Amino acid sequence: MGPFIAMLIIAVAVVADFFWFDIDRKRWGWMKNWSSRQKVLFFSGFAIVISLVYIGLSAEYL
């Protein structure tokens, strides 16, 4: 349950930052001309990479 909670916290933090905290678009402004499909692909790829890194670093303990 620990790895799932860690990945969930990371995902919620990124989504909250994108939709709620970054009102002025200073951190995510470089994506303003992207289509919705490109944003979904980016965040999906981000989630996959974060998951693989987390699993890779914790593989010794699994």
matplotlib code that plots the C-alpha trace (Angstrom):
import matplotlib.pyplot as plt

x = [0.0, 3.0, 4.1, 0.5, 0.0, 3.4, 2.5, -1.0, 0.4, 2.8, 0.0, -2.4, 0.4, 1.1, -2.5, -3.3, -0.3, -1.4, -5.1, -5.2, -1.9, -0.4, -2.9, -0.5, 0.8, 4.5, 5.4, 3.1, 3.0, 5.2, 2.3, -0.3, -0.3, -0.6, -3.8, -5.6, -4.4, -0.7, -1.3, -2.9, 0.0, 2.6, 0.9, 0.5, 4.1, 5.1, 3.1, 4.6, 8.2, 7.6, 6.2, 9.1, 11.6, 9.9, 9.6, 13.2, 14.5, 12.5, 13.0, 15.6, 12.9, 10.1]
y = [0.0, 2.3, 2.7, 3.3, 6.1, 7.7, 7.7, 9.0, 11.9, 12.9, 12.7, 14.8, 17.4, 17.8, 18.0, 20.5, 22.6, 22.6, 23.4, 25.3, 26.7, 28.1, 30.9, 33.1, 30.2, 30.9, 27.2, 25.7, 28.6, 26.8, 24.4, 27.1, 26.5, 22.8, 20.9, 18.9, 15.7, 16.8, 17.7, 14.3, 12.5, 14.6, 13.9, 10.2, 9.9, 11.8, 9.4, 6.4, 7.7, 8.6, 5.1, 3.4, 5.4, 4.8, 1.0, 0.9, 2.6, 0.5, -2.8, -3.9, -3.7, -5.4]
z = [0.0, 0.6, -3.1, -4.2, -1.6, -2.6, -6.3, -5.5, -3.5, -6.3, -8.9, -6.8, -6.1, -9.8, -10.8, -8.0, -9.0, -12.7, -12.1, -8.8, -7.4, -10.6, -11.3, -13.2, -15.3, -14.4, -14.0, -16.6, -19.1, -21.6, -22.2, -23.0, -26.7, -26.4, -27.3, -24.7, -26.2, -25.9, -22.3, -21.5, -23.3, -21.3, -17.9, -18.8, -19.7, -16.5, -14.4, -16.1, -15.7, -12.1, -11.5, -13.2, -11.2, -7.9, -8.6, -9.8, -6.7, -4.4, -6.2, -3.6, -0.9, -2.8]

ax = plt.figure().add_subplot(projection="3d")
ax.plot(x, y, z, "-o")
ax.set_aspect("equal")
plt.show()
